[in-house]
């Protein structure tokens, strides 16, 4: 698998391979709605467009901002100890 195709349907295993995340992380992201997927029977199927949106620079920028805000909050809490 070289590239993610927007109109292709992927299994969770294939999506994990692209994103380089663990099975546990995939389950957590699906449960929290970070990755939108369709459940067919007992299995999830994920559209390529959803994976592309997740790895886009815009999302990365938002995550970086959220990470910095969280880090600052944690540092403030620790400094009060």
C-alpha positions as CSV (number, residue, x, y, z in Angstrom):
1,X,0.0,0.0,0.0
2,X,1.7,3.1,-1.2
3,X,-1.0,5.8,-1.1
4,X,-4.4,6.4,0.4
5,X,-7.2,6.7,-2.2
6,X,-10.1,8.9,-1.2
7,X,-12.8,6.7,-2.6
8,X,-11.3,3.4,-1.5
9,X,-12.7,1.5,1.5
10,X,-10.2,0.2,4.1
11,X,-10.3,-2.2,6.9
12,X,-9.1,-1.2,10.4
13,X,-5.9,-3.2,9.8
14,X,-5.1,-1.4,6.6
15,X,-5.9,2.0,8.2
16,X,-3.7,1.1,11.2
17,X,-0.9,0.3,8.8
18,X,-1.2,3.7,7.0
19,X,-1.4,5.6,10.3
20,X,1.2,3.5,12.1
21,X,-0.9,3.1,15.2
22,X,-1.7,0.2,17.5
23,X,-4.9,-1.8,17.5
24,X,-5.8,-0.4,20.9
25,X,-5.3,3.2,19.6
26,X,-7.5,2.5,16.6
27,X,-10.3,1.2,18.8
28,X,-10.0,4.2,21.1
29,X,-10.1,6.6,18.1
30,X,-13.2,4.8,16.6
31,X,-14.9,4.9,20.0
32,X,-14.2,8.7,20.5
33,X,-15.2,9.5,16.9
34,X,-11.7,10.7,15.9
35,X,-12.0,8.4,12.9
36,X,-15.4,8.1,11.4
37,X,-16.2,4.6,10.1
38,X,-19.1,2.4,9.1
39,X,-19.8,-0.8,10.9
40,X,-20.6,-3.7,8.7
41,X,-21.6,-6.7,10.8
42,X,-19.0,-6.7,13.5
43,X,-16.3,-5.0,11.5
44,X,-15.5,-1.4,10.8
45,X,-14.8,0.0,7.3
46,X,-13.1,3.4,6.8
47,X,-13.2,5.6,3.8
48,X,-9.8,6.7,2.4
49,X,-11.0,10.3,2.5
50,X,-11.4,10.0,6.3
51,X,-7.8,8.8,6.6
52,X,-6.6,11.6,4.3
53,X,-8.5,14.2,6.4
54,X,-6.9,12.8,9.6
55,X,-3.3,13.2,8.2
56,X,-3.8,16.5,6.5
57,X,-1.6,19.5,7.6
58,X,-4.7,21.3,8.9
59,X,-5.4,18.5,11.3
60,X,-1.8,18.3,12.3
61,X,-1.8,22.1,13.1
62,X,-4.9,21.8,15.2
63,X,-3.5,18.9,17.1
64,X,-0.2,20.7,17.7
65,X,-2.2,23.7,19.2
66,X,-4.2,21.4,21.4
67,X,-1.1,19.6,22.6
68,X,0.6,22.9,23.5
69,X,-2.4,24.1,25.4
70,X,-2.6,20.8,27.3
71,X,1.1,20.9,28.1
72,X,0.8,24.4,29.5
73,X,-2.1,23.4,31.7
74,X,-0.2,20.4,33.0
75,X,2.9,22.5,33.7
76,X,0.8,25.0,35.6
77,X,-0.8,22.3,37.7
78,X,2.6,20.7,38.5
79,X,4.0,24.0,39.5
80,X,1.3,24.3,42.2
81,X,2.5,21.1,43.9
